[in-house]
């Protein structure tokens, strides 16, 4: 193996020719540490140690007879090619949308509630737009996307598609809209009922806290009298 060099190859051949198994075990462990130092950047874990022993068996031509902490690899697995991963053979009408869009459309067709169904189709419409923009930088027209949406759904969502074509997609599901409107009304009532009172109390506490926290704030200092005398002198002199 070229990554270890010819010297490691010679040492492995020398260890194979040793008759004493105890010496072979000792020298094999020493050679493993030498192989580890050749590539110090590799992580020192069990998998890498197992790889070093496999490499040593391969370098020795699978003739090394030592007590290894790992089972030796087989000769058949050395040149065996991995199995090919089969490609997805699904026929997609529009590959840039993927299979998940078709699965979502099947789910939307099975939805019984009309409002939820319209919200579901609107979500799929926006999702198709984002996929189209990722595939093609040109901004698609709504009629193009709606035509493709009708083609993918095979006409089963014609009522919802016609609504989106005339009025545009809805923002969210009806349940979400009701929950949001109720929360907004509660928040609006909280702001109207208690915001100004809380602000007034906050300002009074703020002013009182400033005066209480600084006892020298209103106490006259040594410069206050001097400033008053200067103003009186200016009035007398006519300045």
N, C-alpha and C positions, 0 to 999 in steps of 0.2 A: 504494500500500500504506500503510495507516494507521499501521503501526508505525514508519515512517520520517518521516512528516509531509509537509506540502505543500512545504516548501522543498527537500527532496530531489527531489521530483517536478519542480519548476521547474528545478533544476540539470540533471537528466537530460534534460529537454526542450531545454535550451540546448545541451548537449553534442551532441545528435542533429543540431541545425541547423548545427554547425560544419562548414566545408568542408575544413579542413586535418585530415588523419587523424592526424598526429603530435600536434596539440593535443588531438584527441579522445582519443587514448590517454593523454596526460598527465592531462587533466582527469578521465577515467574512473577512473584509479588514485587520484587525489586524492579523488574522490567515494566510492570504496570505503573508504578510510581514514576518511572522515567518517561513513559508515554504520556502520563498526566502532565508532567512539567513541560512537555513540548507544546501543549496547548493550554496555557494557564488561564486563558479567558473563559474556558468552558466551566460550567457550573459543577461544583463538587457535590453531586447527589447520587442516589442509587442508580438511576437510569444511565447516567454517564459512566459510572463504574462498570455497569453491565455492558455498555458499548465497548469499553476498553478491553474487557475480557473477550468479547466476541471478535474484536479486531485482532487480538493476539492469536486466537485460534485460526482465524483466516490467514494471518501472516505465516503461521507455522504449517499451513496446508492441512489443517485438521489432524495433525499427527501429535499434537502436544498432549501428554498424559500427566495431568496435575490435578490436585484437589482444588477445583475452582469454586468460589462461592456462588456461582451461577452455572446453570446447565449450558453445555456447549451448543452452538447453533448447528443446524443440519446443513449438509452440502446441498440438498435439494432446494432449500429455501433461499440459498445465496443468489442464484441466478433466476429465480422465479419472478415473473412480471406480475405486478398487481392487477387485480380485476378492473376492467373498465367500468366507469360510472356511466350508467345509462342517462341519456338526455331526456328531458321532458318532451314527450311527443304530443302534448295537448294542442289542439288546434284553436288558437286564439284569434278572434276577429281583429282586435287591435292589441298588439303586443305591448305597446307603451302603457296601457291601462292594467295589464296583468290579469291573473285569474281571480284575484280578490275582489275586483270590481264586479265580476259576474256573480260571485258568491253573495256580495252585498245586494245586488239586484234581486237575486232569488229570495233573500230575506225580506226585502222591501215588498215584493209581490205577495208574500205570505202574511204581511202585516194587515190586520183587519181594521183597526181604527184609521179613519180617513185623515185626520189631522196629523197623527203620528206618521202615517204613510207619506203625506206630503212633506213633512219635515225630513223624513228619511231620504226621500228622493232629492230634496234640496241639498242635503249633505253629500250625497253621491255626486251630484252635479258640481259642487265646489271641489270635491276631491278629484274628479276628472279634469277640471280646469288646471289644478296644480300639477297633475301628472302630465298633462299636455304641455304646460310651460316648461317642465323639466326636460321633456323630449324635444320640443321645438320652441325656440325663443319667441316666435311670433305669437301675439296675443290672439287667441281664437275668438270667433264670434259666437254669441250664445246659440244662434240657430244651428251652427255646425255641431256644437256639443250636444244640443238637444236632439238633433237628428241621429247622432251616434248613440245617445242614450236610448232613444226609442228603438233603434236597431238592435242593441244589445238586450233590451228587455222584451223584444219580439212583440211590441205593441201592447204588452200587459199593463203598462203604466202610462197610457195615453192621456188619461184625465189629469194626472199630476203634471205631466210634461206640458200639456196645453196651458195649465194654470201658470206654470213657471214661465212659459213663453210670453204670456200676456202681462203678468204681474211681477215676475221676478221670483227668485227663491225666497222662502221664509227664513227668518233669522234662527229660530230654535224651535224645539218641540213645544206644543201648547202647555204641557205641564211645567216646563222650565220657565216659560213666559209668565204664567200665573204666579209661580213662586217668586220670580224676580220682581213682579209688580207689587206683590204684597210686601216684600221686603223693602222696596223703595218707599211705599206709603208709610211703613213703620219708621223708617229712617227719617222721612220728611216730617212726621209728627214729632219725633224726638228733637229734631233741629228747631222746629217752631216753638215747642213748649219749653225747652230748657236751655237753649244755647245762650240766649242773652242774659238770663239769670246767672248761669255759670260764669259767663264772661265778666259780669259785674262783680260777682263775689271774688273772682280771680284778681280783678284789678284792685279791689279794696284790700285784699290780703297782700297783694304785691306792694301797695303803697305802705300799708302798715308794717309789713315785713322789712321794707327798706328803712323806715324810721326807727323801728325797734332794733333792727340789726346794727344800725350805725348811730350810737347815742351822741356823737359829736357833730351830727349833721346840722342841727339848728343852734349849736353852741357858738357864741361869738369868738372869733380868733383874734390874734394880735394885729392883723392887718385890717380888720373891719373898721376900727376907730380911725386909723390913719387915712383910709379912703374917705371917710366922712369929713375929716378936717381939711383934706385937700379940696373937696368940693366947696366947703364954706369959704376957704381962702380965695378960690377963684371968683366966687360971687362978690366978695368985698372988693377985690381988685378990679372988677369989671371984665374979667376974662370970660 
